[in-house]
Amino acid sequence: MFGTDRFPAFWLTDSGHRVDSPVTTAAEIAAIMKAADELALPGGILVANPLPEAEQLDPAVHDRLLAEALEAAETRAVRGKDVTPVPAGLHPRAHRPQKR
């Protein structure tokens, strides 16, 4: 994670889970990515930059939306990595009418 030792949630600054290998600079991220490429390591690298706390959703709203999204995914038999866009798309701002 970038700049934190806490793993962010979809629309929360802190999911309640600690990060094993936090980084504090973009240079550290670049060095890690370069080393992984040079070692031909399989898989990817997840870099997350959490929302500022003032911009996160109310945790109770987040938890309700996440539960609804996961239920919708289950109902539609969405599995694996295809589940990720379901809760991400349920953010209240994603459903507001666009201003013209």
C-alpha positions in Angstrom: 0.0 0.0 0.0 1.1 3.5 -0.7 1.6 5.7 2.3 -0.3 3.6 4.8 0.1 0.4 6.8 -3.7 -0.3 6.6 -5.4 -1.9 3.7 -8.1 0.4 2.3 -11.6 -0.9 1.5 -13.6 0.0 -1.6 -14.7 3.4 -0.4 -13.2 3.4 3.1 -9.7 4.6 4.1 -9.2 1.6 6.3 -10.6 -1.9 6.0 -9.3 -3.0 9.4 -6.6 -5.2 7.8 -2.9 -4.5 8.1 -0.5 -4.4 5.1 2.5 -6.7 5.1 4.7 -4.5 3.0 3.7 -0.8 3.0 5.7 1.7 0.9 6.0 5.4 1.3 7.4 6.7 -2.0 6.7 6.3 -5.7 10.4 5.4 -6.0 10.0 2.4 -3.7 7.0 1.2 -5.8 9.1 1.6 -9.0 12.0 -0.3 -7.5 9.7 -3.2 -6.4 8.2 -3.4 -9.8 11.6 -3.3 -11.5 12.9 -6.1 -9.2 9.8 -8.2 -9.9 10.3 -7.8 -13.6 14.0 -8.6 -13.4 13.2 -11.8 -11.4 10.3 -12.7 -13.8 8.0 -13.2 -10.8 4.6 -14.5 -11.8 1.5 -12.5 -10.8 0.9 -8.8 -10.3 1.6 -6.1 -7.8 -1.3 -4.3 -6.1 -0.7 -0.6 -5.4 -3.5 1.1 -3.5 -3.7 4.7 -2.5 -6.4 5.1 0.2 -9.0 7.8 0.1 -8.4 10.7 2.5 -10.6 10.0 5.6 -12.7 13.1 5.0 -13.7 11.7 1.5 -14.6 8.2 2.6 -18.2 6.9 2.8 -19.8 6.7 6.2 -18.7 3.2 7.3 -22.3 2.0 8.0 -23.4 3.1 4.5 -20.3 1.4 3.0 -21.1 -1.9 4.9 -24.7 -1.8 3.7 -23.8 -1.1 0.1 -21.1 -3.8 0.2 -23.6 -6.4 1.6 -26.1 -5.5 -1.1 -23.5 -5.7 -3.8 -22.2 -9.1 -2.6 -25.8 -10.4 -2.5 -26.4 -9.2 -6.0 -23.2 -10.9 -7.2 -24.3 -14.1 -5.5 -27.8 -13.9 -7.1 -26.2 -13.4 -10.5 -23.6 -16.2 -9.9 -20.8 -13.7 -10.3 -17.5 -15.4 -9.1 -13.8 -14.7 -8.6 -12.3 -11.5 -10.0 -15.6 -10.6 -11.7 -17.0 -9.8 -8.2 -14.8 -6.7 -7.8 -16.6 -4.3 -10.1 -20.0 -5.2 -8.5 -19.3 -3.4 -5.1 -17.2 -0.7 -6.8 -20.2 0.2 -9.0 -22.6 0.6 -6.1 -21.0 3.8 -4.7 -23.8 6.3 -4.3 -22.0 8.9 -6.5 -22.0 6.4 -9.3 -25.8 6.5 -9.4 -26.3 10.2 -9.2 -27.6 12.0 -12.3 -24.8 13.6 -14.2 -24.8 17.4 -14.2 -25.0 19.1 -17.6 
